[in-house]
């Protein structure tokens, strides 16, 4: 009996994607039926890739239909592999070469002002995400992916981690709620993933499960690079356990809050003023800072109201948050500008850092600015302000030399 498998998307609105339908036969060899607007240029390369994948899985007789709408090789490969696995119980992963630009690591305390959500089964939104210069990109396997498409999305996200240049943005993946999310890790961790977002996190034990699985995957693959965890607090129980979650393991780099699910858990409507979530946001910031990790605010869902977004970001900053999520590239610039230090903050930080440098040169155990003693946490905050000002282009790299000339 013939076996059939399908994967991908097709229709008038589909771009940078494809649909693959595979029918296993008893004879007749391998036949590729290609419908593509770019067939004149890429027919041979598409067919060669398809045949390579079919032979990789030991398929000798089949008809493979491909409806291509400008899909890049990493998408074509993911869709064809998914179609194979939809109709056959086969093991192994067909992996394209990873591009050198994607073999980078990130620091636990790196700047995370913005993180751009990208649906894991919609490759067209991934292709140019990096040029908008978000601090991080989130390839999402959870809420933005239909349950019937989870398996396909894993392959697309895995291939994107290897093939899409995100121009230095921290490459994050939001896995599914545990326990299903543990299997997601098998697909993404071995491909220079930088950070895992753990949704609907309520206990430290959930963080430890993810930590242990990451450690095992890296060891099995003989890989050695940091993979951080950002738990997302989305319930009343998660808020109560926020400190335990934030301090569960050194892999935790930041703690985020998801207000849509949190307010639903409370049974309260989410408002623009945010009174219903003020307690939770304050608790999360306090827990994160106590654990020595970053605090990341929720997304702002009105992508057309930039002024309201700016007000929300300024409020977020005033509460102690270090960044927030965004669902559209146009939000990135506003978020970066609002989280950037103000001129008065920069001037104060410059004076503190210069006073700290002077005290260090003189071998003094204390730092003073005028008649005031400066505590180490104040110096640390000033150094972070200078770092943010440099990243935002608000301060020249040689600012110390310029100050010395004044």
C-alpha positions as semicolon CSV with decimal commas, in nm:
position;residue;x (nm);y (nm);z (nm)
1;X;0,000;0,000;0,000
2;X;0,126;0,344;-0,089
3;X;0,232;0,574;0,192
4;X;0,182;0,949;0,169
5;X;0,320;1,242;0,363
6;X;0,279;1,619;0,332
7;X;0,440;1,927;0,479
8;X;0,462;2,300;0,426
9;X;0,226;2,570;0,309
10;X;0,063;2,660;-0,019
11;X;-0,188;2,916;-0,140
12;X;-0,203;3,266;-0,288
13;X;-0,052;3,440;0,017
14;X;0,244;3,206;0,062
15;X;0,592;3,352;0,002
16;X;0,942;3,218;0,067
17;X;0,790;2,879;0,146
18;X;0,685;2,560;-0,028
19;X;0,458;2,258;-0,005
20;X;0,588;1,903;-0,035
21;X;0,380;1,589;-0,091
22;X;0,558;1,254;-0,094
23;X;0,407;0,923;-0,207
24;X;0,611;0,608;-0,155
25;X;0,589;0,357;-0,441
26;X;0,694;-0,006;-0,488
27;X;0,864;0,066;-0,819
28;X;0,933;0,336;-1,073
29;X;1,234;0,503;-0,918
30;X;1,232;0,861;-0,791
31;X;1,016;1,120;-0,967
32;X;1,017;1,492;-0,886
33;X;0,718;1,700;-0,992
34;X;0,809;2,067;-0,950
35;X;0,578;2,367;-0,974
36;X;0,792;2,677;-0,924
37;X;0,797;3,031;-1,062
38;X;1,177;3,022;-1,042
39;X;1,211;2,687;-1,216
40;X;1,393;2,846;-1,511
41;X;1,678;2,942;-1,280
42;X;1,668;2,689;-0,999
43;X;1,493;2,376;-1,127
44;X;1,808;2,165;-1,131
45;X;1,928;2,275;-0,787
46;X;1,585;2,214;-0,631
47;X;1,560;1,869;-0,787
48;X;1,916;1,782;-0,686
49;X;1,844;1,881;-0,324
50;X;1,523;1,678;-0,322
51;X;1,694;1,368;-0,460
52;X;1,976;1,406;-0,210
53;X;1,728;1,408;0,079
54;X;1,529;1,110;-0,051
55;X;1,845;0,905;-0,096
56;X;1,967;1,009;0,251
57;X;1,660;0,837;0,394
58;X;1,701;0,531;0,174
59;X;1,396;0,598;-0,043
60;X;1,427;0,431;-0,384
61;X;1,079;0,458;-0,531
62;X;0,857;0,762;-0,477
63;X;0,681;1,058;-0,634
64;X;0,764;1,391;-0,472
65;X;0,548;1,691;-0,559
66;X;0,694;2,031;-0,473
67;X;0,495;2,354;-0,499
68;X;0,759;2,621;-0,454
69;X;0,693;2,988;-0,385
70;X;1,044;3,119;-0,354
71;X;1,163;2,894;-0,073
72;X;1,533;2,903;0,009
73;X;1,722;2,573;0,037
74;X;1,690;2,558;0,418
75;X;1,311;2,576;0,385
76;X;1,292;2,328;0,099
77;X;1,507;2,084;0,295
78;X;1,293;2,120;0,608
79;X;0,968;2,068;0,418
80;X;1,090;1,765;0,226
81;X;1,236;1,607;0,542
82;X;0,905;1,669;0,721
83;X;0,711;1,505;0,436
84;X;0,942;1,203;0,455
85;X;0,892;1,170;0,830
86;X;0,517;1,218;0,791
87;X;0,487;0,894;0,599
88;X;0,787;0,688;0,711
89;X;0,930;0,599;1,051
90;X;1,288;0,702;0,977
91;X;1,565;0,834;1,199
92;X;1,839;1,080;1,126
93;X;1,848;1,448;1,041
94;X;1,934;1,588;0,700
95;X;2,151;1,888;0,784
96;X;2,274;2,154;0,546
97;X;2,610;2,314;0,619
98;X;2,598;2,573;0,894
99;X;2,711;2,917;0,778
100;X;3,018;3,058;0,959
101;X;2,821;3,370;1,056
102;X;2,603;3,157;1,284
103;X;2,877;2,996;1,489
104;X;2,889;3,264;1,756
105;X;2,829;3,271;2,128
106;X;2,670;3,535;2,347
107;X;2,740;3,650;2,702
108;X;2,513;3,587;3,000
109;X;2,494;3,960;3,075
110;X;2,470;4,089;2,718
111;X;2,227;4,371;2,642
112;X;1,873;4,244;2,584
113;X;1,662;4,555;2,524
114;X;1,461;4,398;2,244
115;X;1,377;4,049;2,130
116;X;1,175;4,003;1,813
117;X;0,925;3,716;1,797
118;X;0,928;3,515;1,471
119;X;0,671;3,235;1,418
120;X;0,861;2,911;1,381
121;X;0,659;2,783;1,086
122;X;0,666;3,107;0,884
123;X;1,010;3,127;0,724
124;X;0,942;3,447;0,528
125;X;0,950;3,646;0,852
126;X;1,291;3,507;0,946
127;X;1,483;3,601;0,635
128;X;1,543;3,972;0,701
129;X;1,483;3,985;1,075
130;X;1,847;4,055;1,153
131;X;1,871;4,371;0,943
132;X;1,632;4,546;1,185
133;X;1,903;4,506;1,451
134;X;1,707;4,359;1,742
135;X;1,921;4,249;2,034
136;X;1,766;3,906;1,998
137;X;1,540;3,708;1,767
138;X;1,297;3,447;1,900
139;X;1,220;3,155;1,673
140;X;0,893;3,052;1,829
141;X;0,776;2,692;1,857
142;X;0,497;2,762;2,104
143;X;0,190;2,983;2,072
144;X;0,249;3,102;1,715
145;X;0,258;2,747;1,576
146;X;-0,058;2,540;1,527
147;X;-0,052;2,204;1,710
148;X;-0,062;2,014;1,380
149;X;0,246;2,201;1,259
150;X;0,476;2,157;1,560
151;X;0,686;1,881;1,403
152;X;0,737;2,079;1,083
153;X;0,826;2,395;1,272
154;X;1,104;2,217;1,462
155;X;1,276;2,136;1,134
156;X;1,233;2,488;0,994
157;X;1,371;2,645;1,312
158;X;1,660;2,399;1,327
159;X;1,753;2,478;0,967
160;X;1,714;2,852;1,023
161;X;1,963;2,836;1,310
162;X;2,212;2,690;1,064
163;X;2,134;2,888;0,750
164;X;1,983;3,231;0,825
165;X;2,220;3,517;0,901
166;X;2,074;3,712;1,193
167;X;2,366;3,958;1,191
168;X;2,479;3,902;1,548
169;X;2,137;3,907;1,716
170;X;2,112;3,662;2,003
171;X;1,942;3,356;1,857
172;X;1,667;3,237;2,089
173;X;1,407;2,963;2,061
174;X;1,086;2,960;2,262
175;X;1,016;2,592;2,321
176;X;0,678;2,447;2,404
177;X;0,547;2,414;2,757
178;X;0,702;2,119;2,940
179;X;0,717;1,827;2,903
180;X;0,684;1,864;2,523
181;X;0,943;2,139;2,516
182;X;1,214;1,897;2,627
183;X;1,189;1,723;2,290
184;X;1,213;2,060;2,114
185;X;1,557;2,101;2,272
186;X;1,687;1,797;2,083
187;X;1,625;1,978;1,755
188;X;1,772;2,318;1,837
189;X;2,042;2,301;2,104
190;X;2,314;2,136;1,886
191;X;2,303;2,418;1,629
192;X;2,475;2,704;1,811
193;X;2,159;2,811;1,987
194;X;2,225;3,098;2,228
195;X;1,920;3,099;2,455
196;X;1,609;2,895;2,535
197;X;1,287;3,067;2,638
198;X;1,091;2,845;2,877
199;X;0,722;2,944;2,863
200;X;0,467;2,916;3,144
201;X;0,738;2,844;3,397
202;X;0,606;2,798;3,750
203;X;0,878;2,613;3,944
204;X;1,255;2,587;3,971
205;X;1,226;2,216;3,892
206;X;1,107;2,300;3,539
207;X;1,417;2,511;3,487
208;X;1,637;2,230;3,615
209;X;1,476;1,985;3,373
210;X;1,567;2,214;3,083
211;X;1,916;2,271;3,223
212;X;1,982;1,899;3,255
213;X;1,855;1,824;2,906
214;X;2,071;2,099;2,752
215;X;2,377;1,967;2,935
216;X;2,311;1,613;2,812
217;X;2,251;1,718;2,451
218;X;2,572;1,922;2,436
219;X;2,772;1,639;2,593
220;X;2,631;1,378;2,353
221;X;2,716;1,602;2,055
222;X;3,059;1,685;2,201
223;X;2,982;2,054;2,186
224;X;3,098;2,318;2,429
225;X;2,929;2,656;2,418
226;X;2,694;2,842;2,652
227;X;2,318;2,799;2,611
228;X;2,123;3,024;2,846
229;X;1,767;2,997;2,976
230;X;1,507;3,274;3,003
231;X;1,207;3,146;3,201
232;X;0,881;3,326;3,121
233;X;0,655;3,384;3,421
234;X;0,291;3,366;3,309
235;X;0,089;3,271;3,617
236;X;0,025;3,370;3,976
237;X;0,219;3,065;4,098
238;X;0,513;3,159;3,877
239;X;0,521;3,508;4,027
240;X;0,530;3,364;4,380
241;X;0,819;3,133;4,283
242;X;1,005;3,392;4,074
243;X;1,323;3,408;4,285
244;X;1,359;3,028;4,304
245;X;1,314;3,014;3,927
246;X;1,565;3,292;3,859
247;X;1,829;3,134;4,085
248;X;1,772;2,770;3,986
249;X;2,085;2,742;3,770
250;X;2,367;2,953;3,630
251;X;2,217;2,901;3,285
252;X;1,939;3,146;3,372
253;X;2,038;3,479;3,217
254;X;1,709;3,665;3,245
255;X;1,357;3,638;3,378
256;X;1,065;3,746;3,158
257;X;0,699;3,804;3,221
258;X;0,411;3,721;2,987
259;X;0,117;3,941;3,077
260;X;-0,151;3,796;2,849
261;X;-0,144;3,459;3,022
262;X;-0,079;3,612;3,363
263;X;-0,385;3,837;3,353
264;X;-0,591;3,546;3,221
265;X;-0,474;3,342;3,520
266;X;-0,586;3,623;3,749
267;X;-0,919;3,649;3,571
268;X;-0,854;4,020;3,512
269;X;-0,860;4,201;3,178
270;X;-0,525;4,338;3,062
271;X;-0,537;4,716;3,045
272;X;-0,304;4,970;2,889
273;X;-0,248;5,128;3,231
274;X;-0,136;4,793;3,369
275;X;-0,268;4,829;3,723
276;X;-0,365;4,462;3,729
277;X;-0,005;4,352;3,662
278;X;0,189;4,610;3,863
279;X;0,244;4,371;4,155
280;X;0,366;4,090;3,930
281;X;0,603;4,312;3,735
282;X;0,750;4,452;4,056
283;X;0,790;4,105;4,202
284;X;0,960;3,979;3,888
285;X;1,207;4,269;3,876
286;X;1,290;4,224;4,244
287;X;1,339;3,849;4,204
288;X;1,556;3,891;3,896
289;X;1,779;4,154;4,054
290;X;1,811;3,952;4,375
291;X;1,926;3,655;4,165
292;X;2,165;3,869;3,961
293;X;1,988;3,825;3,627
294;X;1,807;4,057;3,388
295;X;1,438;4,141;3,406
296;X;1,251;4,142;3,074
297;X;0,905;4,292;3,032
298;X;0,616;4,160;2,823
299;X;0,531;4,258;2,464
300;X;0,321;4,559;2,365
301;X;0,057;4,432;2,127
302;X;-0,055;4,754;1,949
303;X;0,200;4,770;1,666
304;X;0,048;5,089;1,527
305;X;0,076;5,312;1,836
306;X;0,440;5,411;1,872
307;X;0,376;5,689;2,125
308;X;0,192;5,454;2,358
309;X;0,476;5,203;2,316
310;X;0,730;5,469;2,413
311;X;0,536;5,547;2,732
312;X;0,515;5,179;2,821
313;X;0,889;5,131;2,767
314;X;0,977;5,434;2,981
315;X;0,754;5,298;3,257
316;X;0,915;4,957;3,217
317;X;1,260;5,111;3,249
318;X;1,152;5,306;3,559
319;X;1,042;4,979;3,723
320;X;1,385;4,826;3,667
321;X;1,328;4,617;3,355
322;X;1,622;4,575;3,118
323;X;1,424;4,505;2,800
324;X;1,097;4,384;2,653
325;X;0,959;4,174;2,373
326;X;0,837;4,302;2,039
327;X;0,612;4,151;1,775
328;X;0,693;4,383;1,484
329;X;1,026;4,522;1,358
330;X;0,898;4,880;1,372
331;X;0,887;4,853;1,752
332;X;1,261;4,790;1,783
333;X;1,380;5,147;1,727
334;X;1,135;5,291;1,980
335;X;1,231;5,031;2,240
336;X;1,602;5,096;2,194
337;X;1,560;5,472;2,213
338;X;1,344;5,457;2,526
339;X;1,574;5,215;2,708
340;X;1,879;5,424;2,617
341;X;2,023;5,641;2,896
342;X;1,909;6,004;2,909
343;X;2,173;6,283;2,878
344;X;2,158;6,354;3,252
345;X;2,211;5,984;3,329
346;X;2,511;5,971;3,097
347;X;2,673;6,279;3,249
348;X;2,631;6,145;3,601
349;X;2,767;5,805;3,499
350;X;3,072;5,964;3,334
351;X;3,159;6,150;3,653
352;X;3,124;5,836;3,863
353;X;3,336;5,624;3,628
354;X;3,610;5,887;3,609
355;X;3,611;5,915;3,988
356;X;3,633;5,535;4,009
357;X;3,927;5,529;3,764
358;X;4,106;5,797;3,962
359;X;4,057;5,614;4,291
360;X;4,184;5,291;4,135
361;X;4,498;5,463;4,002
362;X;4,567;5,607;4,346
363;X;4,513;5,273;4,516
364;X;4,224;5,404;4,720
365;X;3,974;5,165;4,871
366;X;3,685;5,407;4,840
367;X;3,544;5,618;4,559
368;X;3,425;5,972;4,622
369;X;3,255;6,226;4,401
370;X;3,281;6,567;4,557
371;X;3,181;6,519;4,919
372;X;2,982;6,200;4,853
373;X;3,112;5,845;4,887
374;X;3,021;5,617;4,597
375;X;2,923;5,259;4,680
376;X;3,025;4,968;4,449
377;X;2,665;4,907;4,327
378;X;2,649;5,272;4,215
379;X;2,975;5,230;4,023
380;X;2,842;4,911;3,864
381;X;2,523;5,088;3,755
382;X;2,728;5,377;3,612
383;X;2,943;5,136;3,412
384;X;2,627;4,974;3,273
385;X;2,491;5,317;3,178
386;X;2,812;5,395;2,990
387;X;2,791;5,057;2,813
388;X;2,433;5,125;2,703
389;X;2,524;5,477;2,588
390;X;2,808;5,340;2,377
391;X;2,582;5,075;2,221
392;X;2,319;5,338;2,142
393;X;2,578;5,568;1,980
394;X;2,515;5,836;2,243
395;X;2,874;5,837;2,361
396;X;3,201;5,826;2,170
397;X;3,436;5,534;2,230
398;X;3,712;5,777;2,326
399;X;3,496;5,976;2,568
400;X;3,751;5,946;2,849
401;X;4,020;6,107;2,638
402;X;3,779;6,382;2,540
403;X;3,696;6,444;2,905
404;X;4,065;6,470;2,983
405;X;4,104;6,749;2,728
406;X;3,827;6,961;2,880
